[in-house]
Amino acid sequence: MAEVGPLGAGELDQRITFQQLSGGLDGLGQQGETWVDISTTPNMWAKARPSRSAERFAAGQLQSIADVVFTVRYRADILPSMRIVWRGEPYEIVGDPVDVGGMKNRIEISCLGGVRGGR
C-alpha cells in the first residue's frame, strides 16, 4: 500500500466554507438558529470529488451515502454537526471526517448536497 503524503497545492482547486449552527434571537426577538462561518479559517481550498448517487437500505429506510467527498489539509476541528458551502450550495457532512492514511496530512469529508433537515 502506498503511503499518503501531503496534498499538493494544485490538487486543492475548489474554495469551500465551513459553517456551524448558531442560536440567538432574530429581528423579532424570537429564538432562532442560523448558519455562520466558523471563525478559524472558514474559507479553505479543497479537492471536490463528486461521487455517483448511491443508496442503501438501513434501519428500514432508504439512505443516501455521499454526493461529494471533499479532501482538505488535516484539521482536527471539523465536526459532523457542521456543513460545507461549495459554489454557493450547502453540503451536509455525513459521518466523521476520515484521516486518510492516518498521517494527519489530509482528511476526507463525505457530504450530501442540498438542504435536508434545516442543514
Secondary structure as a PSIPRED ss2 file (coil, helix, strand):
# PSIPRED VFORMAT (PSIPRED V4.0)

   1 M C   1.000  0.000  0.000
   2 A C   1.000  0.000  0.000
   3 E C   1.000  0.000  0.000
   4 V C   1.000  0.000  0.000
   5 G C   1.000  0.000  0.000
   6 P C   1.000  0.000  0.000
   7 L C   1.000  0.000  0.000
   8 G C   1.000  0.000  0.000
   9 A H   0.000  1.000  0.000
  10 G H   0.000  1.000  0.000
  11 E H   0.000  1.000  0.000
  12 L C   1.000  0.000  0.000
  13 D C   1.000  0.000  0.000
  14 Q E   0.000  0.000  1.000
  15 R E   0.000  0.000  1.000
  16 I E   0.000  0.000  1.000
  17 T E   0.000  0.000  1.000
  18 F E   0.000  0.000  1.000
  19 Q E   0.000  0.000  1.000
  20 Q E   0.000  0.000  1.000
  21 L E   0.000  0.000  1.000
  22 S E   0.000  0.000  1.000
  23 G E   0.000  0.000  1.000
  24 G E   0.000  0.000  1.000
  25 L E   0.000  0.000  1.000
  26 D C   1.000  0.000  0.000
  27 G C   1.000  0.000  0.000
  28 L C   1.000  0.000  0.000
  29 G C   1.000  0.000  0.000
  30 Q C   1.000  0.000  0.000
  31 Q E   0.000  0.000  1.000
  32 G E   0.000  0.000  1.000
  33 E E   0.000  0.000  1.000
  34 T E   0.000  0.000  1.000
  35 W E   0.000  0.000  1.000
  36 V E   0.000  0.000  1.000
  37 D E   0.000  0.000  1.000
  38 I C   1.000  0.000  0.000
  39 S C   1.000  0.000  0.000
  40 T C   1.000  0.000  0.000
  41 T C   1.000  0.000  0.000
  42 P C   1.000  0.000  0.000
  43 N E   0.000  0.000  1.000
  44 M E   0.000  0.000  1.000
  45 W E   0.000  0.000  1.000
  46 A E   0.000  0.000  1.000
  47 K E   0.000  0.000  1.000
  48 A E   0.000  0.000  1.000
  49 R E   0.000  0.000  1.000
  50 P E   0.000  0.000  1.000
  51 S C   1.000  0.000  0.000
  52 R C   1.000  0.000  0.000
  53 S C   1.000  0.000  0.000
  54 A C   1.000  0.000  0.000
  55 E E   0.000  0.000  1.000
  56 R E   0.000  0.000  1.000
  57 F E   0.000  0.000  1.000
  58 A E   0.000  0.000  1.000
  59 A C   1.000  0.000  0.000
  60 G C   1.000  0.000  0.000
  61 Q E   0.000  0.000  1.000
  62 L E   0.000  0.000  1.000
  63 Q E   0.000  0.000  1.000
  64 S E   0.000  0.000  1.000
  65 I C   1.000  0.000  0.000
  66 A C   1.000  0.000  0.000
  67 D C   1.000  0.000  0.000
  68 V E   0.000  0.000  1.000
  69 V E   0.000  0.000  1.000
  70 F E   0.000  0.000  1.000
  71 T E   0.000  0.000  1.000
  72 V E   0.000  0.000  1.000
  73 R E   0.000  0.000  1.000
  74 Y C   1.000  0.000  0.000
  75 R C   1.000  0.000  0.000
  76 A C   1.000  0.000  0.000
  77 D C   1.000  0.000  0.000
  78 I C   1.000  0.000  0.000
  79 L C   1.000  0.000  0.000
  80 P C   1.000  0.000  0.000
  81 S C   1.000  0.000  0.000
  82 M C   1.000  0.000  0.000
  83 R E   0.000  0.000  1.000
  84 I E   0.000  0.000  1.000
  85 V E   0.000  0.000  1.000
  86 W E   0.000  0.000  1.000
  87 R C   1.000  0.000  0.000
  88 G C   1.000  0.000  0.000
  89 E E   0.000  0.000  1.000
  90 P E   0.000  0.000  1.000
  91 Y E   0.000  0.000  1.000
  92 E E   0.000  0.000  1.000
  93 I E   0.000  0.000  1.000
  94 V C   1.000  0.000  0.000
  95 G C   1.000  0.000  0.000
  96 D C   1.000  0.000  0.000
  97 P C   1.000  0.000  0.000
  98 V E   0.000  0.000  1.000
  99 D E   0.000  0.000  1.000
 100 V H   0.000  1.000  0.000
 101 G H   0.000  1.000  0.000
 102 G H   0.000  1.000  0.000
 103 M C   1.000  0.000  0.000
 104 K C   1.000  0.000  0.000
 105 N C   1.000  0.000  0.000
 106 R E   0.000  0.000  1.000
 107 I E   0.000  0.000  1.000
 108 E E   0.000  0.000  1.000
 109 I E   0.000  0.000  1.000
 110 S E   0.000  0.000  1.000
 111 C E   0.000  0.000  1.000
 112 L E   0.000  0.000  1.000
 113 G E   0.000  0.000  1.000
 114 G C   1.000  0.000  0.000
 115 V C   1.000  0.000  0.000
 116 R C   1.000  0.000  0.000
 117 G C   1.000  0.000  0.000
 118 G C   1.000  0.000  0.000
 119 R C   1.000  0.000  0.000
